[in-house]
């Protein structure tokens, strides 16, 4: 078992799942050891798009070897951006030959990714036109793009919809606008930033997302020559400039992967040192982790996460935009909460369909009830939102082996961790999805002592 190489490779895309759709796990052992986390998926892919705005090459460091990076690379290369990489995790992106791409090329490279929508602003500035095919993504909610389209119209873009997708034109230079987001959407905030930096005049963005990945993107744009001020009350002011230069930047660490490994330590009664993790961007998560009973030690190199060796405690979690509890954190944490003594409640207020992964946990012995209309409570801090849901987890419940199918990225990691924690053999199908956001997942699990065998062919 564990016939998986742990040698590092060029950080373009992991091929560990090549020909592998199913993995058999033999659970019941604690995960012990260390893992490395590199740049955040939610920053790296956007930083790659930002390179389109420049008139010189950019260099992005700490790039993870995940399939979402390969998707964006393919889209950039379809637009004649020269992308080169190094074994150390650096990408060099040269946009000086950028040109329009054929629909078939965009559609082929985009696949189920929703990243093409963020190409619109940079391409409108560089070429005066852009095209995006129908958008996919993980099946965790509708994730409407109307916020993006409304913002692009506000800058002066002209849109035309067809059965293939959306064509955009900028007959003249885009102009600054006042954009009021009805919800602090991360994607829409990124759209405004990537469009406003080269628009004529000043853009005022209200109700913006302020996630650490957004702050890191702003830092990149400032390195390129942008003028961006982050005001109070989620307001961002962007003064447009005529041109931008390339950047050199090291991406922020991946908060979602870090929290996933932390939850894995709890679920398997293990100890995992996450090298590259930082405390500041994880404070909300660490507070909840401590309330559950988890122990952690912060060092200059990373954070060690430990099961306490005693009973885990139930908690109430409300997901929210930053600085709240990140929605990507709740799925792996739910696996850990199946082992807490008592009743935990997770209110999901960001996406309306993110508890589908719990069906597999129930098949493995968990006691989870999903309330599709949510649960009202006078103790709630996050206001109730349309389409929110809640999960009630009663524990502890021993997990046993089962056959489960990965539904989405974070749910997939949760299934894997449940399989590692469960007694007996579990078969996890459709595991390739996990490579969208987790670098070297199988080698990392092998290094932590997990027993598994990929099925090839």
C-alpha positions, 0 to 999 in steps of 0.5 A, a space after each residue: 500500500 501507499 505506493 505513492 512517490 513523495 518526490 517534489 515536482 514542477 508545480 503545474 498540476 499534480 498527476 497523482 490521480 492520473 488514471 485513478 478515480 478510486 482509492 481504498 482506505 484502511 482506516 482506524 489509525 491516527 495521522 501523525 507527522 507534518 505536511 507543507 502548505 503552499 500558496 492559497 488556491 483562492 489567491 494564486 489563480 487570481 494573481 495569475 489573471 492579474 498578470 494579464 494587466 501588465 506590460 511586462 512579465 510577472 513572477 509568482 512564487 509559492 504556487 501549489 501543484 493543483 489542477 486549478 492552476 493548470 486550468 488558469 495556465 491553459 486559459 492564459 496560454 490560449 490568450 498567448 500569454 507565455 507561462 514558464 515554471 520552475 521546480 521551486 514553485 515559481 511561475 513566470 507569466 509574460 502577457 506581452 503577446 496577448 491576443 483573443 482566444 477562440 471559443 473552443 480553446 477557452 471552453 476546453 481549458 475552462 472545463 468546470 472552472 468559474 475562473 474565466 469570468 475574472 479574465 473579463 476586466 483585464 482582457 477588456 483593457 488589453 484587447 477591448 473584448 472578452 468572451 466567457 463560456 457557460 460557467 461551472 464549478 463545484 456543485 455547492 450552490 448557484 453562485 450567480 454571476 450577476 454581481 460580476 456582470 452588473 459591475 462590468 456594465 457599470 464600468 462601461 462594458 457592453 455584454 451580449 449573451 448567446 447559447 455559448 456564453 457571454 461576449 463583452 466589448 469595450 468600445 472605449 476605455 472603461 471608466 471608474 464607477 461606484 459599485 455597491 455589492 448586495 453581498 460581500 462576494 469574494 469573486 465580485 470584489 476580485 472582478 472590480 479590483 481587476 477591472 478598476 485598476 486601469 479604468 479612467 477615474 476613481 472607483 468606489 467599491 462598497 460592501 467589499 469582501 476583505 478576506 486575506 486573499 483579497 488583501 494579498 491580491 491588493 498587495 500584488 496590484 499595488 506592486 504593479 503600480 495600482 493605487 488602492 485604498 482600503 477604507 472602513 466599513 468594507 469600502 475600497 477606493 481604486 484610482 485608475 492608472 494608464 498602465 501597470 508593470 509586472 510584479 514579483 510576489 510570494 503567495 499567501 498560504 492556503 488557509 483552507 488546506 491548513 484548516 483541513 489538516 487541523 480537522 484531520 488531526 481531531 478526527 483521527 486522534 492525531 497530531 499534524 504540524 502544518 508547515 507554512 501556516 500562520 496564526 494571524 489569518 486563522 484566528 477565527 478558526 483557532 478559536 473554534 478549534 480550541 472550543 472543540 478541545 483541540 490543542 495547537 502550538 504556533 511557531 515561526 515555521 507553522 502550526 502544530 494541531 493536536 487531538 487533546 487525548 480526551 473528549 472533544 466538546 460540541 460547538 455551534 458554528 456560523 459560517 460567514 464572510 471574513 472575519 467570520 468562520 470560513 465556509 471552506 472550514 466547516 466541511 472537514 470540521 463536521 467530520 471531527 464533530 462527529 466525535 464530539 460528546 454532545 450536539 453540535 450545530 453548523 449554520 451554513 450561511 454562505 452557500 445553500 447546498 454545502 451539506 450534501 457531503 454529509 450523506 456519506 458520513 451518515 452511511 459511515 455511521 455519523 448522526 447528522 440531521 440537515 435542516 434545509 430551511 436553516 435553524 432560527 436562534 436568538 443566540 445567532 450572531 450572523 443574520 439569517 440569510 435566504 437559502 441557508 441550511 443547518 446541520 445538527 451533529 450528535 456524537 460521538 459516533 464510531 465511523 465504519 467503512 463504506 463506499 462513498 463518492 466525492 461530490 465537490 472539493 472540500 466535501 471530497 477531502 472530508 470524505 477522505 478524512 472520514 475514511 482514514 478515521 473509520 474502522 475497516 475499509 472505505 472506498 472513495 470514488 471520484 477522488 480526482 476532484 480533490 486535486 483542484 485544491 490539495 497539492 500532493 494529497 496522497 503523498 501527504 497522507 502516506 507521510 502521515 501514516 495513512 493506509 490506502 491503495 489507489 485503483 489504477 485503470 
